[in-house]
Amino acid sequence: MTFRFIHASDLHIGRKFANIPQPPDGNIRGRLMEARHGAITKLAQAARDRGAAHVLLAGDTFDTATPSPAVVRQALTAMGEAPEVTWWILPGNHDNLRDAEPLWDVISRDAPTNLRALTDAAAIEMAEGITLLPCPVAYRAGASDPSAPLDHMQSPEGHLRIGLAHGGVTDFTESGDAIAPDRDRRAGLDYLALGDWHGRMAVSERVHYCGTPEQDRFKHGQRGVCLTVDIAGPGAIPKVEEIETGSFLWSEAELALHPRQDAAAALNALLPTTGRRDHLLRVTARGWAGLPDRADLARAAETCAPDFAHFDLVTDALATQYEAGDLDEIDRGGALRLAAEALVSEAESETLSQAERDVAADALARLHAYVQGAKT
C-alpha cells in the first residue's frame, strides 16, 4: 500500500526580520512573523487535503535556540489542533540539540500527543512497515556529514526506509561536513527528506529539499512550498508533488534603462498589477539615465512603494548621463552650480575609486531632484 506523507522544513518560527525596514505606518515585520506561525496551519491543511497522516519537519522549526515561551507554546498548540496529523520534528542548525537543549526539554515536556521530537539518531517505526531514520543536528556548525549515521541505522526486512536530515548537499570537501549526494544509495533509503536549503530542489529521485513553507529571502523567486511524497513500496521511486503554502512572494526584477527613456513609465510597466500587498519586491535598475530621468524614477518608486509589503529600488548599477541642460536645471551659476560641477568631476574622475564615484553621482542626482522638487 502506498505510504503518503508531507515533507516540510525551515519554518523558522519566531524570526524577527530585522533586515526588512519597518515603514512608519505599517507592520510588515509583524505580518511576516505571523505568516511563519501560520505555516503550521497550512501544513496541517495540506496533510488533510492529501490524506497524509504524517508531517516530517526536517529541521529549523524555530529560528533560534531560545525562542520566547509564547512562541514555543503557540507553535505546539497549533500542532496539537490537528490531532489527525503526527508531527515529526528534527533539530536543525538553528535549533540544534546543544544550544537549544532547554527548548527541546520544553518540547518534550509540553508537546501534544501527536508530536514526536526526534532528538536521538535512532530508527523509529512511524507506522506499520515504515521506519523513520532521523539525524538530529547536535551543533550549529558541525565538522562532519550530518547524514552519516544513516549508513548504520537498521530497519526490519521489507520496511520502507525514510531518512530525515538537515544540512547542505555538495561534493565532499576536506572537512567532510556536507551531506553526501548519494546518501540514499549508501544507506539504502527509499527517500531522504532534507532541510536547510530554503529553495525547492530535487537532488535525485529519492533525495529532495522541500524549501521553506514561507519564504524569507529574495533568492528563490517563488512562494514557499511543502511536498507531498507517495512511496508505493520498498524500492519504488517516490512520487513527489509541490504544494504552495506561502502567503508572501519575495522576488527580484531588473530594469534596463537607456538615456532619455521614460524611466518612470518603464518601472511602472515592470510592476505586477495584482497581489502587491503580499509581495516583497526588489528592483535593480541598470544601464544609463539622465538626471531628470533618475529624479522621475525615484518619484515613481516612492509613489508605488506603499502598495507593496516591501519595495526596494536599487540604483547602484545605474550610471548617470550628464548634460549641460541638466546642470542648468540645478542652477545656471552660483554655489549650487559650482557644487553640481564638482560632483560631475568626481563622478567622472579616473583617480577616484568606483565607490567614491558612485557616491558623487548619487549626490548629484539627489541635488537635482531636491532642486526640482523645491521649484514645484
Protein Blocks (a to p, Z undefined) as FASTA:
>chain_A
ZZdddddehklgoiaolmbccdfkbcfklmmmmmmmmmmmmmmmmmmmnopabdcdeejk
bfbfbdcfklmmmmmmmmmmmmmbccdddddfklgfklmmmmmmmmmmmpcfkbccdfbc
cdddfbghiacdddddfbfbdcbdfklmmmmpccdehiacddddedddddddfkopaccf
klmmmnopabdcdehiacdcdfblmlccebjfbdcbfklopacdddddddfbghiacddd
dddfbfbdcddddddddehiafklmmmmmpcfehklmcccddddehjddfklmmmmmmmm
mmmmmmpmbdcddfklpccdddfklmmmmoggdjklmmmmmmmmmmmpckbcfklmmmmm
mmmmmmmmmmmmmmZZ
